């Protein structure tokens, strides 16, 4: 079954995304990431409407002390030559660590998620496909322990604002503010990541979409949640 059909019939994250990932420290080392870097991950087709250019401009608006802490990993196939050309030109002049990695097999995407700290996909226009197709991407990142920054366009029920990430207006300032907030507040970022994982797990186990109801604040972490990921993330980015 394709992701699109799966999203339409049962918007839950696949078991695969909860599976074992390569060691976080080793993956970060192989990617050349600084130990203290806050690593933002975007997984999407490189095409109009996906928000890469908006993120790039938002990064340029950050205070230099924040911008220099960030590494942005862009994963996905090049689907729009003009768009990709514009993005690559912007990356060359960005005063920030930005890597266009390109398309990867799912196993490597899962490893990149495991090495990351934050997922960011900020659609700048309404999606023409089912909203849950987009929502599934946020849930896949959540299954690997990442909170997300999203916009109201195309995300479906993938992100709950201030519960599993931030949902912001598709403006440069709003995106920049959300990146700054989660880059600088490691405690909040890790907390949102834990809750994102729990929500994705609940959707996976229940086989249904729990809607936008927030998780109760006294929810206990399951024993299999993989605390090493968040312990490592918190230690690296204090």
Beta strands, then each sheet from edge to edge (+ up, - down):
strand 1: 38-43
strand 2: 70-75
strand 3: 97-102
strand 4: 118-121
strand 5: 147-151
strand 6: 165-168
sheet 1: 3+ 2+ 1+ 4+ 5+ 6+
end
